[in-house]
Amino acid sequence: MSTATITKTGLPSGTWAIDTAHTKVGFAVKHMGVSTVRGEFHDYDGVLEVDENGQLHARGKVKVASVNTNQAQRDEHLRSADFFDADNHPQLRFASTAITPIDAETFEIEGELTMRGETRPITLKAEVAGTETDPWGNERVGLEITGQLSRGEYGMTFNQALGSGNVLVSDKVKLRLDISAVKQA
């Protein structure tokens, strides 16, 4: 039985590492104003740290080259200088600056996201999906995290105007992370 402090979010203190086998780091963006293209990254890591005073800190990184939208030509274009510029900026990085409980299951995460060499503030919403002990005795937590960003603020300005007034790729990108994290010993 854990003797760790229980925080306002219901998580025991300690370090919780992302279980990449049970996590998805995804995004969605409008294409031509009429459809949504969804993608995800397959290579990432991160942790949520809960200290004895109940203070929460999160950080993570993503390898840009692992982007996957299920269309190889589009994925190559996303890795190019028009978008992520993977050759010059191989990682996305996030570090929280404040995590504020809203209620027992929801909290707001303020942090800094670094992409393409630009670091900008971002606010995310996180919901604790639940906690459980797995069959091997590991404590786990599930988190559903959402947010959005302007890709233009990170130097991703590639676009093409369409005759209808729409653009090829929306500036607004929606983020969705479905995280399973395991408490470290």
N, C-alpha and C positions, 0 to 999 in steps of 0.2 A: 504494500500500500504506500502510495506516495505521500510524503510529508510536505510537499510543495504548497506554496500559497496559491489560493484560487483567486483569479483576477475578476474584475467586473465583467469580462467577456466569458467567464467560466473556464478559462484555460489554466491548468496548473503551470507554475513557473518552470522555466527550463528552456532549452533550445529545441525547436521543432524543425526538422529538415524535410524539404519537399521529397516525396516519393514519386519519382518520375514515371514509374510504371502505372501510376493511378492518378496522374495529373494531366491537364490539358491547358496550354497557354495559347489562346486564340485571339483573333481579331476579325472584324467585318468592316467592309467599306462598300459604298454604293458605286456601281459601274453604270455609266451613262445615265444615271439618275433613275434607272428603272429596275435594276436587279442588285442583289447583294452578293459580293464575293467574300467568302470566308476562308481564312487561312489559319495556320498554327505554326508554332515552332516546335521542333522535336528535341533540341539540345539546350538545356537550361538547368539552373540550380538556384536554390534560395533557402532562406531560413526565416523563421519567426522566433524572436527571443522575448521571453516573458521574465522580467526580473522579480526579485522577492517583494518589491514594492508595487507590483502590478503594472509596471511600465512596459509597454510593448514596442518592439523595434522589428522592422522587416527589411530584408534586402534580397536582391536576386540579380541574376544576369542571364542573358540569352545569347546564344551564338546565332548571328544573323544568317549565316549560310544554311542553317537548318530550316529556313522558311519553306512551307509547303502549302500550296493552294490546290493541289491535285491537277495542276496543269504545268508541265515542265517549262514551256516557253515563258509563261507568265512568271514563274518562280525565278528564272534566270534574269528576267527584266527587273524583278524586285531586288535582286542582289546587286544590280548595276548601280552606277552613279546617279541614275535618274531617281532612285528610291533609297534603299538602305546603304548603298556604297560599301558593300561587305569587304572589299579589298582594303579600304582605308579605315573602316570603322567596323571591325568584326564582331563587336558586342553591343548589346543594349544593356544598360545597368539601371537599377532602381534602388533607392535607399529611402526609407521613411524618415520624415522629420517630426511627425506627430501622429499618434493613433488615438482616436477619441471614441469611447463607447457611446453609442446612441441608445441602445437598450441591451438586454441580456444576450441577444443574438446578432446584433448589427453594430458595426463601427465604421467610422470614417478614417481613411488612411490618407494623410497628406505626405507627399514625398517629392523627390527629385528623380526625374527620368532623364537619362543621358542616351541620346540617339544621334548618330552622324556627327558626333563631337559637340552637340548642343545639349546643355543641361537646362531643363525647364521644370517648374513646379507642376505637379499633377495631383488631383484629388480622386481617390477611388472609394467605392463603397464595398464593404465586405460583410458577408453574412456567414455566421458559423452554422454549417450544415449539420454538425453533430460531432460527438466524440465517442470513441469506442476502444476497447482493448481487443486487438486481433488474436487469432488462435495461437500465436507465438508469444503472447504476453506484452506486445508493444502497444503503448498508448498512441492513438491516432486522432487527428482532428481533420474534418473536412471544411473547406472554405470556398465560398462562391464570391468572386471578386469581379466587379464591373467598373467601367469608366469610359472616358473618351478623350481624344486628343485631336489637335489640329496638326496634320502632318506637315503643313507649310511652316509651322513654327520650328520644325527640325530640319528645314532646308529641303524638304521633299516637295518641290514645286512643279515637277513634271505634270503636264496636263494637255488637253486638246479640247478646244471649244467645239461644240456640236451645233448644227443648224437650228436645233430646237431651243437653244439657250442653255441646255445642260452642258456639263463637262464630262470628259471620259472617266475621270476618277474623282470622287468626292474628296474634299479636304478633311472632312470629319471621319475619324476612325474610331469604331467602338471596340472596346477591349473586354474580353471575358476570360477569366482564369478559374478553372475548376481544380482546386488544390486538395491533395491528400498529403498531410505531413505527419511525420513520426517523431515522437519525443525521443531525444538522444539521451543515452545513459550518462 
